[in-house]
Amino acid sequence: MTPGTPEFDVYLRHRSALIDYAAPILGCRARAEDVVQEAFVRFSQRQQQGLTDATVPQPIADPVSYLYRIVRNLAFDWLRRPEAAMKPGDSDDLERLADGTATPEQAMMQKDQVRVLSEALAELPERTRTAFVMRRLEGRSLKEIADHLGVSVVRAHQLVKDAVRHGAARLDKCT
């Protein structure tokens, strides 16, 4: 379809609303834009068939509702695809994970972050450091930490939270 046709005008008038409709279904506005564009292509093809093919019912009675239905169906079709579980930009990350390498910049940043976090951990009081190590590095439950330190579960959680906040604050200072 070309600009100025009734189908194109309907599409342009409702494009942003269709994207707003598809985005929550897909969880991504960029994907929603792709789906809406594909819906317009299908809508246009259907209109062309209606004009040239006697087996296709003639004009679409409510083109806006028809567009919404196409968008909805395409969005759900997209979600059923196996690659739909990936987010934009995931393919490069997955390839890097598969071969186990990071870019030199990533490796340097990771080493620097580990150094900063190690220094931040060393600055913490012994109980806070122990709670953090037990929870985040050893995967212990808050109950186990509380029993080990002789504190309540709530206090054990607070100690871990304090350590995480301290580490995050140190990392924020470095960036």
ChimeraX attribute file (.defattr): number of C-alpha atoms within 10 A of each C-alpha:
attribute: neighborCount
match mode: 1-to-1
recipient: residues
	/A:1	14
	/A:2	9
	/A:3	9
	/A:4	9
	/A:5	10
	/A:6	12
	/A:7	17
	/A:8	17
	/A:9	13
	/A:10	15
	/A:11	22
	/A:12	13
	/A:13	11
	/A:14	16
	/A:15	18
	/A:16	14
	/A:17	14
	/A:18	22
	/A:19	22
	/A:20	15
	/A:21	18
	/A:22	26
	/A:23	19
	/A:24	12
	/A:25	16
	/A:26	18
	/A:27	12
	/A:28	14
	/A:29	16
	/A:30	13
	/A:31	20
	/A:32	24
	/A:33	19
	/A:34	16
	/A:35	25
	/A:36	30
	/A:37	17
	/A:38	15
	/A:39	24
	/A:40	22
	/A:41	13
	/A:42	15
	/A:43	22
	/A:44	17
	/A:45	13
	/A:46	17
	/A:47	20
	/A:48	15
	/A:49	16
	/A:50	16
	/A:51	13
	/A:52	10
	/A:53	12
	/A:54	9
	/A:55	8
	/A:56	13
	/A:57	12
	/A:58	15
	/A:59	13
	/A:60	13
	/A:61	8
	/A:62	8
	/A:63	16
	/A:64	16
	/A:65	11
	/A:66	14
	/A:67	21
	/A:68	19
	/A:69	13
	/A:70	18
	/A:71	27
	/A:72	20
	/A:73	15
	/A:74	19
	/A:75	23
	/A:76	13
	/A:77	12
	/A:78	17
	/A:79	15
	/A:80	11
	/A:81	9
	/A:82	8
	/A:83	10
	/A:84	13
	/A:85	11
	/A:86	10
	/A:87	11
	/A:88	11
	/A:89	8
	/A:90	11
	/A:91	12
	/A:92	10
	/A:93	11
	/A:94	12
	/A:95	11
	/A:96	13
	/A:97	11
	/A:98	9
	/A:99	8
	/A:100	8
	/A:101	12
	/A:102	13
	/A:103	9
	/A:104	9
	/A:105	8
	/A:106	11
	/A:107	12
	/A:108	12
	/A:109	12
	/A:110	13
	/A:111	11
	/A:112	14
	/A:113	17
	/A:114	13
	/A:115	13
	/A:116	18
	/A:117	20
	/A:118	12
	/A:119	13
	/A:120	19
	/A:121	21
	/A:122	11
	/A:123	14
	/A:124	16
	/A:125	11
	/A:126	11
	/A:127	14
	/A:128	22
	/A:129	20
	/A:130	19
	/A:131	28
	/A:132	25
	/A:133	17
	/A:134	18
	/A:135	18
	/A:136	12
	/A:137	9
	/A:138	10
	/A:139	10
	/A:140	14
	/A:141	14
	/A:142	19
	/A:143	15
	/A:144	15
	/A:145	25
	/A:146	18
	/A:147	12
	/A:148	13
	/A:149	16
	/A:150	11
	/A:151	12
	/A:152	14
	/A:153	17
	/A:154	11
	/A:155	16
	/A:156	27
	/A:157	19
	/A:158	14
	/A:159	21
	/A:160	23
	/A:161	15
	/A:162	17
	/A:163	23
	/A:164	19
	/A:165	12
	/A:166	17
	/A:167	20
	/A:168	14
	/A:169	13
	/A:170	17
	/A:171	17
	/A:172	9
	/A:173	8
	/A:174	9
	/A:175	6
